[in-house]
Amino acid sequence: MDAENTPQVEKECNARIAEGSNTLIIDAGDLSYVSSMGLRCFVAIAKTLKGKGGELRICRLQGLVNQVFEITGLKRSLRVYETLESAASARKE
């Protein structure tokens, strides 16, 4: 997730929010890289959803992406789950 594809991810998420979704789940299992722009995208989407009473849930962080989320503290500030199933069945906090 870099400068090339982050705008598309943000556009898709914002479209879902505009359609009325207030909880989004991002399955990051196939994500092998995330740039600072990608991290900013996750934070912006989470903030937008929180403002609407919803939340962003991220699941299946792997390898380097997981390390980046740990180092930046985003694993503590965003809702992160081990599996898609656990993200889908979680109760809103």
Phi, psi and omega in degrees: 000105185225193183299335182284318185249350179300317179302325179292319178298314181296320179297315179297315180296316180295327176295318179295321179295317179297331177282353176113358177291134177242000172226125178240142175244127176250118177272108184262017184301328179262004181278120182255349182208142173220126180272176177298328177295320177295318178298317178299322178299312179301316181295317180296317179296316179300318180295317178299313180296319180299321178296340178256012179081015181246198180201157173260133176240130180244135181227162175061041174296135183231155168044233184300322180296317176300316179298318179297317178297323178292311183298320182279349182085004181290338176293335179271332184262342176250160178277111183241134183232153179289320185232161175296321180298317180291326177293319182290328184264358182294149174275146178292136177260000000 
